[in-house]
């Protein structure tokens, strides 16, 4: 993969050593990073013809403030996520940055793990798929009558403060629906803040949601606003609400009833004006029966229920979405004119899509990246039972390519795919694993296995 195809990140911080350190860790994680040590430098970088995919900026910068950098990014392209770094932890600064369009807010000192997790989250296929080029393209692509009725309902209730429960299998687009609600409401110019309730342990989730005061616990070196405060005037998404501990559910219920939060270690409640949307891929009534979810919280959240049908029940949307993602990823990867072959179309239609829209999106991204010609063939879809053909050499003619035999075994076919992905990413294992739909650890084990076999 060429340098231009890597995700580009701009880091702006007045501390040159810190900017270099943060840039280095993200560089090693597989991103193309440019560091600026002043606001003026950052603005000059933004004026370059090659746009950035993510901007990370300190609030306090020499010459021009981080807020000005944030505003310039949003003026140029509102879809580019901006993460604010600060050592001050002020609620006023945090809320101001989020209201101006910042995607997240991190307090210094920032660890390598925090930076890598944040970059991965901001630049993930899910995040990128949700915005699809720009915030104006968050429209939900569908021709399904049931989904259209849900969209009509979402628009009808968008301006109310009623809580919404969006349920459905993983990968159906629940977060996209939540954003659709936000963007069709009078709160659309305020922040949309998403919190994954399954990604943090109970202790950290409480601090993440409600914030904490300086000294509230070991490591709390400064006051930190919670996600509810950062969503002030806007919408907060509580993703995978079923994974929230019961003890924390009681505190969330109080927030919904009283419209105020209690920071960890705080002495008085903080009023908040936030619209709450929750999502779940579980049967919450079963969780209630098992004592794993509070019934009173369920009814408080389930004022407006939206149940999204799985993709296998929306067969008419499969090709519509496949073409949509094909056009998007073909444009991103400079492959104009790329089309789906008839056999590939038949496979897409016959697949039952257990991973729903997310699986289809990832399938089309891989197919675009792994297709050497102008037509996507069945092997590029990487469905089970479809063995890939070996990569053609530069001297191979199209006629010769058509006559190539398949690899003699599934193991050889697997090696061909891995080689193809590594060649495409110029050896970057993180990106190769993403293309292949496997973990970096699995890819590493496969490569070690091939190396051991070669040494026999």
C-alpha positions, 0 to 999 in steps of 0.5 A: 500500500502506498503512503498516500493510502495510509490514514493521515493524522495531524498532531499539534502540540507545543511540546516538541518532544511530546508531539514527536513521541505521540507521532512515533507511536502512531507511526508504528501503529501503521498511520502516516503522521505529521507533527506541528509544534504551533497553531500556525504550523498546524493551520499551514498543514491543513491548507495542504492539498492532501487532507488528514483523516484525523486531527489531534490538537492541544488546546494551548498552542503557541501562536494560534489556539487549538480551538482555532485549529478545531474550527478550521478543520470543521470549516474545511470538512465537518466529517474529519474527527478532531481530538483535543488534548489538554492538561487542564481538565476544565469542564468549561474548555471540554464542553466548549471543544465538544460544542465546536465539534470535537469528537473526543477529549483526552487529558494529559498525560496520555499513554501510548495505549490510549493514543493507539486505542483512540486512533483505532476507534476514530478511524475504524471501519465502523466510524468511517462507514457511519460518516461515509465521506462527509456528515451530509452522507449519513443517510441510511441506504435502504429500500426496505419498507420496514426500515423506511417506517422506522426512519419515519418514526425516528424523524417524528420523535427526533425533536422530543427529549424522549429516550430511545431504545434501538435494538437489533443484531450486531452490525445492523447499524444501530449507532447509525440510527442514533446519529440519524436521530441526532442529526434530524433534531434541534440538537444537531448543532450540539455534541453527539457523544457515544459510549460503549458500555462493554468496553470499560470495566465498571469503575472506569465506566462510572468515571467515563460517564459521570466524570470525576474530581481531582483526587477522587481515586489513584491516578485522578490528577485533575478534574475530568468531565464525564460524557454526560457533561460533554454531551450538554445540549446534545445526544449521548449514545449508551451503546450495548447498555445490557453490559452495564453493571447493575450497580451502575444502572441505579446511578444511570436511572437517577440521571434520567430521573433528575437530569443531573450527574454526580461526579466520582468524588464530587460534593454536589450534583451537576445539572445536564440537558442531554437526550439519551439513546441506548442500543442493545443486541441482547434480549433485555427482558431475559436479562431482567428475568435473570436479575441482570438488568433493572426493570425500572431502567428498562421502561425508562429507556424504552419510551421509543423502541426501534427494532432494526431487522437483520440484513438477511430479512432485507434481501432487497438491500444487499445489492443496494448496499454492496454497490454503495460500499463498492463505489465508496471504497473504489473512490477511496482507493483510486480504482474507478470503474471497478464493478461486480462480476455476475458470479460475485453478485450471485454469491452476495445474494445467496449469503445469509450475512450473520454479521449484517451490514457491517459484514457486508461493508467489510466484505466490499472493502476487502474485495476492492482492495484484493481485486487486481482487475476491473471486475470483482470475482468470487474469490475476492469476497473471501467466502468459505469454500471459494478458493482464491486464484494466485496473484498475476505477475506483471508479465501475465496477460489477461487471457493467461490470467483466466486460464490460471489453475486454483491453488492445489489446496486450501492451505495454499489458497490461504497463503496466496491471500495473506501474501496478496494482503501483505503485498498490498499493505507493503508488509504492514501486518495491522492493515493486512489483518484488517483486510483479511478480517482476522486478528493481528495475532492470527496473522502472526501465527500463520506467518510463523507457521509458514516460516517453520514449514519452510525451515523443515 
